[in-house]
Amino acid sequence: MGRASPSSPPMAPPLLELRTSVLAAFGIPPKCQLCDPKIEMDFDLPIELWIYRKSTLANKMAGMAYRTALLGFAVALLASVAVRYGGEYELFAISSKAIKIVRDLLSLMEENEGPTVQFAQLNLATIDMMNARRNKSQAALKVYKALSEVGFAYIVNIPEFEPDLLLKHTKWYFELPLEVKMHMAKRPFRQENKNIFRGYYPVIPGGHSFKEALEIGGFCEGSLEKRNFPGSERPFMRDVVQEVNVWPASGNETADTEFKEFMTKMYKVYTNVAKEVTHLMAIGLGLDEDYFDSLFGSKQLSTLRLLHYPTRLTDPDLPEEAKDGDIRITTGEHCDTSFLTILATFRNRGLQVKLSKDGQWLNIPPYNDGLIINVGALLSQMVDGKLKATNHRVIDLGNDRFSVPLFYEMRFDADVSRSLSGKVINSIYQKYGPWMTNRTSMFAEYATTDFGIAD
């Protein structure tokens, strides 16, 4: 439990009475432990409260009583952070931790509107990026163990990563009118548009995957015009996948500019994390730290994807492939295809992994202030299976879900034909560009995309 400093001011009598009455209304003593050991609170702290909870708390409480209790806790929290100002006690300042706790409580309240689903929980290894910079060898061992045994890990303490702003901007974008988003749609979804690879795609009805997305790459300068392959009306594949980004024109120039600048920054933050993790991974594999660097560089094809999953829980026409008994699926079972995925899930539950052949699904708890990394199938092949590409899915819990992954992808000409041991893994598509477009074409949102001709 955290402790306030000895100099913390005493609580204002009126607010103290409010807090006491709120607690009394719920039968909570000043110091308490609820649903042992699911939630623990110490209301004697005048400035900070620490609330420990697990997702299984939702299975202990239900409906309106649960929501009312959370609101009561929030009120009690606010009543305990008054400070003395100008000779009077006022609700003048709330510590950042207090604000975060209230936000978590309200978010948890919203998250648990959906049905209760019982799954075991898998707590992932946690890699602290600042500690990793100070002790690479120790961090490398931890990364290797996590990615070889589970294929997933948390990354925390990331410089310049701003999850709350990222979620705010992501929601802002998806709340734009459909016609604004469709002006950014890829050509298969709006024939008059010039962008093919980068941009927006709408929800595609049917199937297990039910989402809309905006895809952003690393190419910010240039034209959407593409050269035609000699003797053909089809474009060079290289020009398609190295396409410049398209950005929203919402009518609010300030908001549009802020969105563009922030997402450009996040692309750099994500790719920097991916590069650092790849260095640690290489050390863990017994390779030189920069072993994989030549596969990427300034012309890497990495994709930052903003995702919105609308809920389909009450849809009477839900396709069978989006069902698993009583469970509703918003992204079906799969393993990521390429190199490495870096994912922000914010406070959204629903991500699950399958580690064994018995078919048991395990919940990955969300971690708002960090990112989740997982191994792609191509990386696993390239290192002769020493790192694990794990099957995972996302289930529908009755709320609209937002997430932001970055798929860390190589440059067009990177050689992906052989593994570390020299084993042939791609005999037809030896360069990453053609390999990636072939695999990408298998997904519904790219099924009608003309990726052009490889040079």
Buried (B, 14 or more C-beta within 10 A) or exposed (E): EEEBEEEEEEBBEEBBEBBBEBBEEBEBEEEBEBBEEBBBBBBEBBBBBEBEBBBBBBBEBEEEEBBBBBBBBBBBBBBBBBBEEEEEBEEEEBBEBBEBBBBBBBBBBBBBBBEEBEBEEBEBBBBBBEBBEEEBEEBBBBBBEBBBBBBBBBBBBBEEBBBEEBBBBBBBBBEBEEEBBBBBBBBBBBEEBEBBBBBBBBBBEEEBBBBBBBBBBBBEEEEBEBEEBEEEEBBBBBBBBBBBBBBBEBEEEEBBEBBBEBBBBBBEBBBBBBBBBBBBBBBBBEBEBEBBEEBBEEBBBBBBBBBBBBBBBEBEEBBEEBEBEEBBBBBBBBBBBBBBBBBBBBBBBBBBBBBEEEEEBBBBBBBBBBBBBBBBBBBBBBBBEBBBBBBBBBBBBBBBBBBBBBBBBBBBEBEBBBBBEEEEBBEEBBBBBBBBBBBBEEEEBBEEBBBBBBB
